[in-house]
Amino acid sequence: MKWGLWDIETGNLIGWRESEAEALALVRELVGKGWPVAALSLMVEDEGIPVEALSPAVTGAELVRRAEDVAEGRRLIA
């Protein structure tokens, strides 16, 4: 299983991470550098699971909530 972070405005892959926690750390890093949360989408890929059975992409407020949840005491400015 791997997690892909995408720029939804351009359709470009920003990067793959091996865990959700690592991908959310990348979200926090990018937002800290000024990337708009609205431009980010987090998707999971697992070759052992049919695409239609995978969780939907995480964006917006839900992406911010998850990123903050794994980084105790840190709040993102969205």
PyMOL Python script that loads the backbone (N, CA, C, O; Angstrom):
from pymol import cmd

cmd.read_pdbstr("""\
ATOM      1  N   MET A   1       0.853  -1.172   0.000  1.00  0.00           N
ATOM      2  CA  MET A   1       0.000   0.000   0.000  1.00  0.00           C
ATOM      3  C   MET A   1       0.897   1.232   0.000  1.00  0.00           C
ATOM      4  O   MET A   1       1.885   1.296   0.732  1.00  0.00           O
ATOM      5  N   LYS A   2       0.537   2.217  -0.838  1.00  0.00           N
ATOM      6  CA  LYS A   2       1.279   3.473  -0.843  1.00  0.00           C
ATOM      7  C   LYS A   2       0.303   4.631  -1.000  1.00  0.00           C
ATOM      8  O   LYS A   2      -0.817   4.471  -1.484  1.00  0.00           O
ATOM      9  N   TRP A   3       0.761   5.790  -0.577  1.00  0.00           N
ATOM     10  CA  TRP A   3      -0.071   6.986  -0.546  1.00  0.00           C
ATOM     11  C   TRP A   3       0.500   8.020  -1.507  1.00  0.00           C
ATOM     12  O   TRP A   3       1.685   8.348  -1.448  1.00  0.00           O
ATOM     13  N   GLY A   4      -0.351   8.529  -2.393  1.00  0.00           N
ATOM     14  CA  GLY A   4       0.073   9.528  -3.360  1.00  0.00           C
ATOM     15  C   GLY A   4      -0.539  10.876  -3.056  1.00  0.00           C
ATOM     16  O   GLY A   4      -1.737  10.989  -2.800  1.00  0.00           O
ATOM     17  N   LEU A   5       0.295  11.895  -3.087  1.00  0.00           N
ATOM     18  CA  LEU A   5      -0.190  13.259  -2.893  1.00  0.00           C
ATOM     19  C   LEU A   5      -0.167  13.949  -4.252  1.00  0.00           C
ATOM     20  O   LEU A   5       0.857  13.975  -4.936  1.00  0.00           O
ATOM     21  N   TRP A   6      -1.312  14.504  -4.627  1.00  0.00           N
ATOM     22  CA  TRP A   6      -1.500  15.091  -5.952  1.00  0.00           C
ATOM     23  C   TRP A   6      -1.838  16.572  -5.851  1.00  0.00           C
ATOM     24  O   TRP A   6      -2.469  17.020  -4.894  1.00  0.00           O
ATOM     25  N   ASP A   7      -1.406  17.314  -6.855  1.00  0.00           N
ATOM     26  CA  ASP A   7      -1.820  18.707  -7.038  1.00  0.00           C
ATOM     27  C   ASP A   7      -3.031  18.638  -7.958  1.00  0.00           C
ATOM     28  O   ASP A   7      -2.890  18.357  -9.148  1.00  0.00           O
ATOM     29  N   ILE A   8      -4.214  18.891  -7.423  1.00  0.00           N
ATOM     30  CA  ILE A   8      -5.432  18.728  -8.221  1.00  0.00           C
ATOM     31  C   ILE A   8      -5.640  19.863  -9.222  1.00  0.00           C
ATOM     32  O   ILE A   8      -6.434  19.732 -10.153  1.00  0.00           O
ATOM     33  N   GLU A   9      -4.937  20.962  -9.036  1.00  0.00           N
ATOM     34  CA  GLU A   9      -5.061  22.060 -10.007  1.00  0.00           C
ATOM     35  C   GLU A   9      -4.315  21.726 -11.298  1.00  0.00           C
ATOM     36  O   GLU A   9      -4.756  22.112 -12.380  1.00  0.00           O
ATOM     37  N   THR A  10      -3.198  21.018 -11.198  1.00  0.00           N
ATOM     38  CA  THR A  10      -2.400  20.690 -12.379  1.00  0.00           C
ATOM     39  C   THR A  10      -2.518  19.220 -12.773  1.00  0.00           C
ATOM     40  O   THR A  10      -2.178  18.846 -13.896  1.00  0.00           O
ATOM     41  N   GLY A  11      -3.002  18.383 -11.845  1.00  0.00           N
ATOM     42  CA  GLY A  11      -3.069  16.951 -12.096  1.00  0.00           C
ATOM     43  C   GLY A  11      -1.731  16.249 -11.949  1.00  0.00           C
ATOM     44  O   GLY A  11      -1.579  15.098 -12.358  1.00  0.00           O
ATOM     45  N   ASN A  12      -0.766  16.940 -11.367  1.00  0.00           N
ATOM     46  CA  ASN A  12       0.577  16.378 -11.201  1.00  0.00           C
ATOM     47  C   ASN A  12       0.735  15.657  -9.867  1.00  0.00           C
ATOM     48  O   ASN A  12       0.219  16.087  -8.836  1.00  0.00           O
ATOM     49  N   LEU A  13       1.465  14.549  -9.923  1.00  0.00           N
ATOM     50  CA  LEU A  13       1.831  13.834  -8.705  1.00  0.00           C
ATOM     51  C   LEU A  13       2.931  14.605  -7.999  1.00  0.00           C
ATOM     52  O   LEU A  13       3.941  14.959  -8.608  1.00  0.00           O
ATOM     53  N   ILE A  14       2.732  14.866  -6.709  1.00  0.00           N
ATOM     54  CA  ILE A  14       3.756  15.541  -5.908  1.00  0.00           C
ATOM     55  C   ILE A  14       4.721  14.507  -5.356  1.00  0.00           C
ATOM     56  O   ILE A  14       5.934  14.721  -5.358  1.00  0.00           O
ATOM     57  N   GLY A  15       4.186  13.382  -4.880  1.00  0.00           N
ATOM     58  CA  GLY A  15       5.059  12.335  -4.371  1.00  0.00           C
ATOM     59  C   GLY A  15       4.302  11.167  -3.782  1.00  0.00           C
ATOM     60  O   GLY A  15       3.145  11.295  -3.382  1.00  0.00           O
ATOM     61  N   TRP A  16       4.973  10.021  -3.734  1.00  0.00           N
ATOM     62  CA  TRP A  16       4.451   8.817  -3.097  1.00  0.00           C
ATOM     63  C   TRP A  16       5.116   8.646  -1.744  1.00  0.00           C
ATOM     64  O   TRP A  16       6.294   8.966  -1.582  1.00  0.00           O
ATOM     65  N   ARG A  17       4.370   8.143  -0.775  1.00  0.00           N
ATOM     66  CA  ARG A  17       4.911   7.804   0.531  1.00  0.00           C
ATOM     67  C   ARG A  17       4.424   6.412   0.907  1.00  0.00           C
ATOM     68  O   ARG A  17       3.368   5.972   0.453  1.00  0.00           O
ATOM     69  N   GLU A  18       5.195   5.728   1.733  1.00  0.00           N
ATOM     70  CA  GLU A  18       4.881   4.350   2.104  1.00  0.00           C
ATOM     71  C   GLU A  18       3.795   4.233   3.175  1.00  0.00           C
ATOM     72  O   GLU A  18       3.233   3.154   3.363  1.00  0.00           O
ATOM     73  N   SER A  19       3.495   5.313   3.872  1.00  0.00           N
ATOM     74  CA  SER A  19       2.455   5.255   4.901  1.00  0.00           C
ATOM     75  C   SER A  19       1.632   6.544   4.862  1.00  0.00           C
ATOM     76  O   SER A  19       2.071   7.570   4.342  1.00  0.00           O
ATOM     77  N   GLU A  20       0.444   6.459   5.418  1.00  0.00           N
ATOM     78  CA  GLU A  20      -0.406   7.643   5.496  1.00  0.00           C
ATOM     79  C   GLU A  20       0.262   8.711   6.357  1.00  0.00           C
ATOM     80  O   GLU A  20       0.206   9.896   6.030  1.00  0.00           O
ATOM     81  N   ALA A  21       0.890   8.300   7.449  1.00  0.00           N
ATOM     82  CA  ALA A  21       1.547   9.266   8.340  1.00  0.00           C
ATOM     83  C   ALA A  21       2.649  10.026   7.597  1.00  0.00           C
ATOM     84  O   ALA A  21       2.787  11.236   7.775  1.00  0.00           O
ATOM     85  N   GLU A  22       3.434   9.331   6.767  1.00  0.00           N
ATOM     86  CA  GLU A  22       4.479   9.995   5.995  1.00  0.00           C
ATOM     87  C   GLU A  22       3.879  10.958   4.972  1.00  0.00           C
ATOM     88  O   GLU A  22       4.407  12.050   4.759  1.00  0.00           O
ATOM     89  N   ALA A  23       2.776  10.554   4.339  1.00  0.00           N
ATOM     90  CA  ALA A  23       2.114  11.419   3.361  1.00  0.00           C
ATOM     91  C   ALA A  23       1.534  12.659   4.035  1.00  0.00           C
ATOM     92  O   ALA A  23       1.587  13.755   3.477  1.00  0.00           O
ATOM     93  N   LEU A  24       0.982  12.485   5.231  1.00  0.00           N
ATOM     94  CA  LEU A  24       0.415  13.630   5.958  1.00  0.00           C
ATOM     95  C   LEU A  24       1.514  14.566   6.449  1.00  0.00           C
ATOM     96  O   LEU A  24       1.299  15.773   6.560  1.00  0.00           O
ATOM     97  N   ALA A  25       2.683  14.018   6.742  1.00  0.00           N
ATOM     98  CA  ALA A  25       3.824  14.874   7.089  1.00  0.00           C
ATOM     99  C   ALA A  25       4.205  15.733   5.886  1.00  0.00           C
ATOM    100  O   ALA A  25       4.559  16.902   6.042  1.00  0.00           O
ATOM    101  N   LEU A  26       4.133  15.154   4.685  1.00  0.00           N
ATOM    102  CA  LEU A  26       4.404  15.922   3.471  1.00  0.00           C
ATOM    103  C   LEU A  26       3.361  17.020   3.287  1.00  0.00           C
ATOM    104  O   LEU A  26       3.697  18.132   2.878  1.00  0.00           O
ATOM    105  N   VAL A  27       2.107  16.718   3.583  1.00  0.00           N
ATOM    106  CA  VAL A  27       1.046  17.736   3.514  1.00  0.00           C
ATOM    107  C   VAL A  27       1.395  18.894   4.442  1.00  0.00           C
ATOM    108  O   VAL A  27       1.332  20.055   4.037  1.00  0.00           O
ATOM    109  N   ARG A  28       1.764  18.584   5.689  1.00  0.00           N
ATOM    110  CA  ARG A  28       2.109  19.637   6.649  1.00  0.00           C
ATOM    111  C   ARG A  28       3.296  20.461   6.154  1.00  0.00           C
ATOM    112  O   ARG A  28       3.303  21.684   6.288  1.00  0.00           O
ATOM    113  N   GLU A  29       4.290  19.799   5.588  1.00  0.00           N
ATOM    114  CA  GLU A  29       5.465  20.499   5.073  1.00  0.00           C
ATOM    115  C   GLU A  29       5.083  21.457   3.937  1.00  0.00           C
ATOM    116  O   GLU A  29       5.506  22.612   3.924  1.00  0.00           O
ATOM    117  N   LEU A  30       4.290  20.973   2.997  1.00  0.00           N
ATOM    118  CA  LEU A  30       3.913  21.806   1.855  1.00  0.00           C
ATOM    119  C   LEU A  30       3.033  22.982   2.263  1.00  0.00           C
ATOM    120  O   LEU A  30       3.229  24.101   1.788  1.00  0.00           O
ATOM    121  N   VAL A  31       2.070  22.734   3.138  1.00  0.00           N
ATOM    122  CA  VAL A  31       1.205  23.821   3.613  1.00  0.00           C
ATOM    123  C   VAL A  31       2.041  24.841   4.372  1.00  0.00           C
ATOM    124  O   VAL A  31       1.811  26.044   4.255  1.00  0.00           O
ATOM    125  N   GLY A  32       2.997  24.372   5.139  1.00  0.00           N
ATOM    126  CA  GLY A  32       3.901  25.275   5.851  1.00  0.00           C
ATOM    127  C   GLY A  32       4.721  26.144   4.919  1.00  0.00           C
ATOM    128  O   GLY A  32       5.151  27.235   5.293  1.00  0.00           O
ATOM    129  N   LYS A  33       4.939  25.658   3.695  1.00  0.00           N
ATOM    130  CA  LYS A  33       5.688  26.418   2.691  1.00  0.00           C
ATOM    131  C   LYS A  33       4.779  27.273   1.805  1.00  0.00           C
ATOM    132  O   LYS A  33       5.239  27.920   0.864  1.00  0.00           O
ATOM    133  N   GLY A  34       3.477  27.264   2.124  1.00  0.00           N
ATOM    134  CA  GLY A  34       2.562  28.129   1.397  1.00  0.00           C
ATOM    135  C   GLY A  34       1.662  27.468   0.367  1.00  0.00           C
ATOM    136  O   GLY A  34       0.880  28.156  -0.289  1.00  0.00           O
ATOM    137  N   TRP A  35       1.749  26.156   0.208  1.00  0.00           N
ATOM    138  CA  TRP A  35       0.842  25.490  -0.729  1.00  0.00           C
ATOM    139  C   TRP A  35      -0.584  25.601  -0.203  1.00  0.00           C
ATOM    140  O   TRP A  35      -0.804  25.418   0.995  1.00  0.00           O
ATOM    141  N   PRO A  36      -1.551  25.892  -1.056  1.00  0.00           N
ATOM    142  CA  PRO A  36      -2.949  25.921  -0.613  1.00  0.00           C
ATOM    143  C   PRO A  36      -3.487  24.503  -0.426  1.00  0.00           C
ATOM    144  O   PRO A  36      -3.335  23.657  -1.307  1.00  0.00           O
ATOM    145  N   VAL A  37      -4.105  24.248   0.703  1.00  0.00           N
ATOM    146  CA  VAL A  37      -4.670  22.923   0.983  1.00  0.00           C
ATOM    147  C   VAL A  37      -5.673  22.539  -0.101  1.00  0.00           C
ATOM    148  O   VAL A  37      -5.792  21.364  -0.449  1.00  0.00           O
ATOM    149  N   ALA A  38      -6.387  23.514  -0.629  1.00  0.00           N
ATOM    150  CA  ALA A  38      -7.401  23.238  -1.648  1.00  0.00           C
ATOM    151  C   ALA A  38      -6.800  22.617  -2.908  1.00  0.00           C
ATOM    152  O   ALA A  38      -7.524  22.021  -3.706  1.00  0.00           O
ATOM    153  N   ALA A  39      -5.495  22.748  -3.095  1.00  0.00           N
ATOM    154  CA  ALA A  39      -4.835  22.200  -4.285  1.00  0.00           C
ATOM    155  C   ALA A  39      -4.326  20.777  -4.064  1.00  0.00           C
ATOM    156  O   ALA A  39      -3.815  20.165  -5.001  1.00  0.00           O
ATOM    157  N   LEU A  40      -4.452  20.235  -2.853  1.00  0.00           N
ATOM    158  CA  LEU A  40      -3.870  18.934  -2.523  1.00  0.00           C
ATOM    159  C   LEU A  40      -4.929  17.842  -2.409  1.00  0.00           C
ATOM    160  O   LEU A  40      -6.037  18.074  -1.925  1.00  0.00           O
ATOM    161  N   SER A  41      -4.564  16.660  -2.859  1.00  0.00           N
ATOM    162  CA  SER A  41      -5.435  15.493  -2.772  1.00  0.00           C
ATOM    163  C   SER A  41      -4.583  14.286  -2.409  1.00  0.00           C
ATOM    164  O   SER A  41      -3.559  14.031  -3.044  1.00  0.00           O
ATOM    165  N   LEU A  42      -5.000  13.547  -1.394  1.00  0.00           N
ATOM    166  CA  LEU A  42      -4.275  12.372  -0.928  1.00  0.00           C
ATOM    167  C   LEU A  42      -5.054  11.119  -1.315  1.00  0.00           C
ATOM    168  O   LEU A  42      -6.231  10.969  -0.987  1.00  0.00           O
ATOM    169  N   MET A  43      -4.357  10.216  -2.028  1.00  0.00           N
ATOM    170  CA  MET A  43      -5.001   8.985  -2.495  1.00  0.00           C
ATOM    171  C   MET A  43      -4.164   7.783  -2.087  1.00  0.00           C
ATOM    172  O   MET A  43      -2.938   7.860  -2.014  1.00  0.00           O
ATOM    173  N   VAL A  44      -4.841   6.674  -1.821  1.00  0.00           N
ATOM    174  CA  VAL A  44      -4.157   5.437  -1.467  1.00  0.00           C
ATOM    175  C   VAL A  44      -4.195   4.496  -2.666  1.00  0.00           C
ATOM    176  O   VAL A  44      -5.168   4.461  -3.419  1.00  0.00           O
ATOM    177  N   GLU A  45      -3.112   3.732  -2.826  1.00  0.00           N
ATOM    178  CA  GLU A  45      -3.048   2.723  -3.880  1.00  0.00           C
ATOM    179  C   GLU A  45      -2.587   1.425  -3.263  1.00  0.00           C
ATOM    180  O   GLU A  45      -1.615   1.386  -2.508  1.00  0.00           O
ATOM    181  N   ASP A  46      -3.296   0.361  -3.595  1.00  0.00           N
ATOM    182  CA  ASP A  46      -2.937  -0.974  -3.122  1.00  0.00           C
ATOM    183  C   ASP A  46      -3.254  -1.947  -4.245  1.00  0.00           C
ATOM    184  O   ASP A  46      -4.419  -2.153  -4.587  1.00  0.00           O
ATOM    185  N   GLU A  47      -2.220  -2.541  -4.814  1.00  0.00           N
ATOM    186  CA  GLU A  47      -2.416  -3.440  -5.951  1.00  0.00           C
ATOM    187  C   GLU A  47      -3.249  -4.664  -5.596  1.00  0.00           C
ATOM    188  O   GLU A  47      -3.778  -5.322  -6.492  1.00  0.00           O
ATOM    189  N   GLY A  48      -3.379  -4.985  -4.315  1.00  0.00           N
ATOM    190  CA  GLY A  48      -4.152  -6.142  -3.885  1.00  0.00           C
ATOM    191  C   GLY A  48      -5.631  -5.858  -3.697  1.00  0.00           C
ATOM    192  O   GLY A  48      -6.402  -6.767  -3.387  1.00  0.00           O
ATOM    193  N   ILE A  49      -6.037  -4.610  -3.879  1.00  0.00           N
ATOM    194  CA  ILE A  49      -7.433  -4.228  -3.677  1.00  0.00           C
ATOM    195  C   ILE A  49      -7.958  -3.604  -4.969  1.00  0.00           C
ATOM    196  O   ILE A  49      -7.290  -2.750  -5.550  1.00  0.00           O
ATOM    197  N   PRO A  50      -9.147  -4.016  -5.431  1.00  0.00           N
ATOM    198  CA  PRO A  50      -9.701  -3.394  -6.633  1.00  0.00           C
ATOM    199  C   PRO A  50      -9.887  -1.887  -6.433  1.00  0.00           C
ATOM    200  O   PRO A  50     -10.226  -1.438  -5.338  1.00  0.00           O
ATOM    201  N   VAL A  51      -9.667  -1.124  -7.479  1.00  0.00           N
ATOM    202  CA  VAL A  51      -9.744   0.340  -7.404  1.00  0.00           C
ATOM    203  C   VAL A  51     -11.058   0.802  -6.795  1.00  0.00           C
ATOM    204  O   VAL A  51     -11.073   1.719  -5.974  1.00  0.00           O
ATOM    205  N   GLU A  52     -12.161   0.176  -7.189  1.00  0.00           N
ATOM    206  CA  GLU A  52     -13.468   0.603  -6.687  1.00  0.00           C
ATOM    207  C   GLU A  52     -13.656   0.336  -5.192  1.00  0.00           C
ATOM    208  O   GLU A  52     -14.571   0.887  -4.581  1.00  0.00           O
ATOM    209  N   ALA A  53     -12.809  -0.498  -4.600  1.00  0.00           N
ATOM    210  CA  ALA A  53     -12.903  -0.803  -3.172  1.00  0.00           C
ATOM    211  C   ALA A  53     -11.994   0.084  -2.325  1.00  0.00           C
ATOM    212  O   ALA A  53     -12.069   0.047  -1.097  1.00  0.00           O
ATOM    213  N   LEU A  54     -11.138   0.879  -2.961  1.00  0.00           N
ATOM    214  CA  LEU A  54     -10.234   1.761  -2.221  1.00  0.00           C
ATOM    215  C   LEU A  54     -10.992   2.956  -1.649  1.00  0.00           C
ATOM    216  O   LEU A  54     -12.048   3.339  -2.153  1.00  0.00           O
ATOM    217  N   SER A  55     -10.446   3.526  -0.607  1.00  0.00           N
ATOM    218  CA  SER A  55     -11.023   4.732  -0.016  1.00  0.00           C
ATOM    219  C   SER A  55     -10.947   5.877  -1.021  1.00  0.00           C
ATOM    220  O   SER A  55     -10.009   5.945  -1.815  1.00  0.00           O
ATOM    221  N   PRO A  56     -11.932   6.777  -0.991  1.00  0.00           N
ATOM    222  CA  PRO A  56     -11.874   7.926  -1.905  1.00  0.00           C
ATOM    223  C   PRO A  56     -10.745   8.881  -1.515  1.00  0.00           C
ATOM    224  O   PRO A  56     -10.233   8.828  -0.397  1.00  0.00           O
ATOM    225  N   ALA A  57     -10.371   9.734  -2.431  1.00  0.00           N
ATOM    226  CA  ALA A  57      -9.326  10.737  -2.174  1.00  0.00           C
ATOM    227  C   ALA A  57      -9.729  11.623  -1.008  1.00  0.00           C
ATOM    228  O   ALA A  57     -10.912  11.882  -0.785  1.00  0.00           O
ATOM    229  N   VAL A  58      -8.732  12.084  -0.271  1.00  0.00           N
ATOM    230  CA  VAL A  58      -8.956  12.989   0.862  1.00  0.00           C
ATOM    231  C   VAL A  58      -8.478  14.378   0.449  1.00  0.00           C
ATOM    232  O   VAL A  58      -7.353  14.543  -0.023  1.00  0.00           O
ATOM    233  N   THR A  59      -9.344  15.371   0.631  1.00  0.00           N
ATOM    234  CA  THR A  59      -9.029  16.746   0.243  1.00  0.00           C
ATOM    235  C   THR A  59      -9.560  17.721   1.285  1.00  0.00           C
ATOM    236  O   THR A  59     -10.248  17.329   2.228  1.00  0.00           O
ATOM    237  N   GLY A  60      -9.235  18.985   1.106  1.00  0.00           N
ATOM    238  CA  GLY A  60      -9.826  20.071   1.885  1.00  0.00           C
ATOM    239  C   GLY A  60      -9.747  19.911   3.390  1.00  0.00           C
ATOM    240  O   GLY A  60      -8.710  19.544   3.942  1.00  0.00           O
ATOM    241  N   ALA A  61     -10.875  20.197   4.048  1.00  0.00           N
ATOM    242  CA  ALA A  61     -10.941  20.189   5.510  1.00  0.00           C
ATOM    243  C   ALA A  61     -10.600  18.825   6.095  1.00  0.00           C
ATOM    244  O   ALA A  61      -9.979  18.747   7.155  1.00  0.00           O
ATOM    245  N   GLU A  62     -10.996  17.756   5.426  1.00  0.00           N
ATOM    246  CA  GLU A  62     -10.690  16.412   5.927  1.00  0.00           C
ATOM    247  C   GLU A  62      -9.186  16.142   5.866  1.00  0.00           C
ATOM    248  O   GLU A  62      -8.633  15.511   6.767  1.00  0.00           O
ATOM    249  N   LEU A  63      -8.534  16.608   4.824  1.00  0.00           N
ATOM    250  CA  LEU A  63      -7.079  16.440   4.709  1.00  0.00           C
ATOM    251  C   LEU A  63      -6.372  17.210   5.820  1.00  0.00           C
ATOM    252  O   LEU A  63      -5.428  16.699   6.424  1.00  0.00           O
ATOM    253  N   VAL A  64      -6.813  18.416   6.091  1.00  0.00           N
ATOM    254  CA  VAL A  64      -6.248  19.220   7.175  1.00  0.00           C
ATOM    255  C   VAL A  64      -6.452  18.521   8.512  1.00  0.00           C
ATOM    256  O   VAL A  64      -5.523  18.442   9.316  1.00  0.00           O
ATOM    257  N   ARG A  65      -7.658  18.011   8.758  1.00  0.00           N
ATOM    258  CA  ARG A  65      -7.957  17.322  10.023  1.00  0.00           C
ATOM    259  C   ARG A  65      -7.020  16.136  10.219  1.00  0.00           C
ATOM    260  O   ARG A  65      -6.457  15.961  11.299  1.00  0.00           O
ATOM    261  N   ARG A  66      -6.852  15.329   9.187  1.00  0.00           N
ATOM    262  CA  ARG A  66      -5.975  14.158   9.312  1.00  0.00           C
ATOM    263  C   ARG A  66      -4.525  14.563   9.548  1.00  0.00           C
ATOM    264  O   ARG A  66      -3.835  13.967  10.375  1.00  0.00           O
ATOM    265  N   ALA A  67      -4.066  15.576   8.821  1.00  0.00           N
ATOM    266  CA  ALA A  67      -2.682  16.029   8.981  1.00  0.00           C
ATOM    267  C   ALA A  67      -2.440  16.554  10.393  1.00  0.00           C
ATOM    268  O   ALA A  67      -1.386  16.308  10.978  1.00  0.00           O
ATOM    269  N   GLU A  68      -3.414  17.277  10.937  1.00  0.00           N
ATOM    270  CA  GLU A  68      -3.281  17.792  12.305  1.00  0.00           C
ATOM    271  C   GLU A  68      -3.359  16.679  13.332  1.00  0.00           C
ATOM    272  O   GLU A  68      -2.656  16.716  14.342  1.00  0.00           O
ATOM    273  N   ASP A  69      -4.217  15.678  13.084  1.00  0.00           N
ATOM    274  CA  ASP A  69      -4.392  14.581  14.038  1.00  0.00           C
ATOM    275  C   ASP A  69      -3.112  13.790  14.264  1.00  0.00           C
ATOM    276  O   ASP A  69      -2.857  13.330  15.377  1.00  0.00           O
ATOM    277  N   VAL A  70      -2.299  13.627  13.214  1.00  0.00           N
ATOM    278  CA  VAL A  70      -1.072  12.839  13.376  1.00  0.00           C
ATOM    279  C   VAL A  70       0.093  13.679  13.876  1.00  0.00           C
ATOM    280  O   VAL A  70       1.168  13.145  14.146  1.00  0.00           O
ATOM    281  N   ALA A  71      -0.107  14.983  14.002  1.00  0.00           N
ATOM    282  CA  ALA A  71       0.943  15.876  14.515  1.00  0.00           C
ATOM    283  C   ALA A  71       0.382  16.601  15.724  1.00  0.00           C
ATOM    284  O   ALA A  71      -0.083  17.735  15.612  1.00  0.00           O
ATOM    285  N   GLU A  72       0.424  15.956  16.870  1.00  0.00           N
ATOM    286  CA  GLU A  72      -0.153  16.525  18.090  1.00  0.00           C
ATOM    287  C   GLU A  72       0.300  17.962  18.315  1.00  0.00           C
ATOM    288  O   GLU A  72       1.484  18.287  18.225  1.00  0.00           O
ATOM    289  N   GLY A  73      -0.672  18.805  18.607  1.00  0.00           N
ATOM    290  CA  GLY A  73      -0.368  20.177  18.967  1.00  0.00           C
ATOM    291  C   GLY A  73      -0.035  21.085  17.802  1.00  0.00           C
ATOM    292  O   GLY A  73       0.259  22.262  18.013  1.00  0.00           O
ATOM    293  N   ARG A  74      -0.070  20.575  16.570  1.00  0.00           N
ATOM    294  CA  ARG A  74       0.241  21.403  15.400  1.00  0.00           C
ATOM    295  C   ARG A  74      -1.032  21.683  14.633  1.00  0.00           C
ATOM    296  O   ARG A  74      -1.804  20.767  14.347  1.00  0.00           O
ATOM    297  N   ARG A  75      -1.256  22.939  14.301  1.00  0.00           N
ATOM    298  CA  ARG A  75      -2.418  23.326  13.515  1.00  0.00           C
ATOM    299  C   ARG A  75      -1.943  23.861  12.183  1.00  0.00           C
ATOM    300  O   ARG A  75      -0.960  24.598  12.103  1.00  0.00           O
ATOM    301  N   LEU A  76      -2.655  23.479  11.139  1.00  0.00           N
ATOM    302  CA  LEU A  76      -2.351  23.977   9.817  1.00  0.00           C
ATOM    303  C   LEU A  76      -3.224  25.184   9.523  1.00  0.00           C
ATOM    304  O   LEU A  76      -4.368  25.265   9.971  1.00  0.00           O
ATOM    305  N   ILE A  77      -2.681  26.100   8.780  1.00  0.00           N
ATOM    306  CA  ILE A  77      -3.470  27.241   8.310  1.00  0.00           C
ATOM    307  C   ILE A  77      -3.911  26.894   6.912  1.00  0.00           C
ATOM    308  O   ILE A  77      -3.093  26.775   6.000  1.00  0.00           O
ATOM    309  N   ALA A  78      -5.215  26.729   6.744  1.00  0.00           N
ATOM    310  CA  ALA A  78      -5.740  26.314   5.438  1.00  0.00           C
ATOM    311  C   ALA A  78      -6.373  27.459   4.703  1.00  0.00           C
ATOM    312  O   ALA A  78      -6.864  27.280   3.588  1.00  0.00           O
TER     313      ALA A  78
END
""", "prot")
cmd.dss("prot")
cmd.show_as("cartoon", "prot")
cmd.util.cbc("prot")
cmd.orient("prot")
